[in-house]
Amino acid sequence: MESGSHARSVAVAGKDVYAGGNEYNFDYDRWEARVWKNGVLQALDLGDAEYARLESLTVAEGNVYVLGFLSKGAGLQYDVPVVWKNGMLVCRLTDGNEGAMVSSIVVSGSDVYVGGSCGTADGPSVVTLWKNGAPQKLSDGIYSASLTALAISDGAVYAVGYEFRGDDLIGMLWRNGVPTQLCEASYRSMPMGVCVDGSDVYVAIWSVGGNGQAGMYAVLWKNGEMELLPAKGLADIRAVTVSKGHVYVTGHYDINAGAVGVWKDGKLIPLPGEGYAAVFGIFVK
C-alpha cells in the first residue's frame, strides 16, 4: 500500500491475504476504493460510475466479496451502496434516491448479508439488513440508528449498532431482527464488532463518557456481562473475534498517542509502530 491509503478490512484464505481500503486521490480530492491481494492491487468494476469507496470485504469459498459505494451519477441524490464479487459489480442495494450507509458484509452458504442504515435528510435513519439485495428494517424508525457489524452463527443473524436517543447513545443487538439493549443509557455505548462462538455472544463496545464518567473506554460485552479492558489513556475498540477458545479485541489503548493494540483474553498486547496509528479489524488464523 502506498502513502495516502488505508486498509479498512482484512481477510485470509489459504495462503492469500486480502486487504480492502481506500487511497486518497489528491488530484480530485477524494478517497477511492482499493483491494489488495498479497500486496498486489486488484481491479474493481465501476460500471458507469466515476469512482468508488470501500467499506468492508470478506472471502467465502474462494470468492472475494467487497462492500462499498459507487459515486452518484447524473440525476441521483446519493452515492449507491453496492456489492462486488471477485471484482465484478453484482448488486446495487439502493437506486441512489435514498440515503444509505453500509458497514458490514458476511456470507453464509449462498446468502450474502449486508448491514447498514437507510434514511432521508428529513427523517431518522433506520437500521437495515439486506439479504441477497432484499432489505429488511431492523429498527422501528422512532430514533435514528446505525448498524456497525454483522455475524452469522447456526443460521442466526446477529447485528449490532446504536440508537440516538436525545443525548444518549444506546448500544443495541439484533438477533434475527429481535432487539436487545446492551447497556444502560448512561453508558453512551457504540458497539463496533460482534462475534459468536457456540452459545457465547461477544460485542466490542466503545463507551463514550460511560456511566457518568468523562472519558472513552474499551468494553467487552459477553452474554450480558461487561468487562472494562485495560488502557493507558482514552481508549476505543474496533473489532472482536474468537479463535481456539481465545478472545481477541483490537483498538486504541491510548487515543491521544495513537497507540493501538490487541487484547487477548483481556490482556493488552501493544502493537509496534511509529507515529499515529489506527486499526479497523482483526483476523486470527
Buried (B, 14 or more C-beta within 10 A) or exposed (E): EEEEBBBBBBBEBEEEBBBBBBBBEEEEEBBBBBBBBEEEEBEBBBEEBEBBBBBBBBBBEEEBBBBBBBBBEEEBEBBBBBBBBEEEBBBBBBEBEBBBBBBBBBBBEEEBBBBBBBBEEEEBBBBBBBEEEEBEBBBEBEBBBBBBBBBBBEEEBBBBBBBBEEEBBBBBBBBEEEBEEBBEBEBBBBBBBBBBBEEEBBBBBBBBBBEEEEEBBBBBBBEEEBBEBEBBEBBBBBBBBBBEEEBBBBBBBBBEEEBBBBBBEEEBEEEEEEEEBBBBBBBEE
